Amino acid sequence: MLNSVEAFAAALVILGEAEQAEQILSAFSWGGIRFLEVNHDPLTEYAAAKDSAEVVEIQSCYL
């Protein structure tokens, strides 16, 4: 389960705004940047998805 900041950062990465996600997460001492490191692969895959069917397919690999 993601907290609000992690969810927002994930959305930014998926939308191609990884630098902005890093800036937002860097404000938190609990290791926000680590969130991007741990989730790099799925976030990259979601960002590359061409449509919602691909998103669902990717999601099924991680659930």
N, C-alpha and C positions, 0 to 999 in steps of 0.2 A: 504494500500500500504506500502510495506517495503522499508526502505532505504537499501543501499548496505551492511552495517555492519549487520543489522538485518537479511537480507537474508543469508549472509555468516554464521552467528551464527546459524540460523535455520538449514541450511544444515549440519553444524557440529553436531548438536544435533541429527538429523535424522541418521547421519552416526555413531553415538555412541561416539562422542567426546564432550560431554557436558562440561567437565572441560575446554577444549580449547575454547569453545564458551563463557564461563563465563570470562575467561581471556581476550579475545578480547573485550567483552562488558564492562568490568570493566574500560577500558581506557576512556570511554565516560561519561561525567558528566550529560547527559540528561536522565539517568535512564535506560541504556541498560540492566542491570540485571533484571529490572522490566519486560522487554520484555519476558524473559524466564519464569518468574512467570506467567504472563498473558496467555502465549501460551503453558503452560506446557502440557495440555491435548491433543491438536491437534498434537503437536510435538511428544509426546509419541506414539500416535496412528499411525502417519506416520512412525515412526521408527520401529514399529512392523508389518507394512504391508508386506505381503509376495510377492506381485507382483503389477504391475501397475493397475490392475483392482481394487485391494483393495485401492490403493491410490486415484483413482477416486471416489470410494464409500465414503471414508472418506472425501474427498474434498467436495462432494455434501452435507454433513452434516453441513459444515461450511460456505457454500456460500449462 
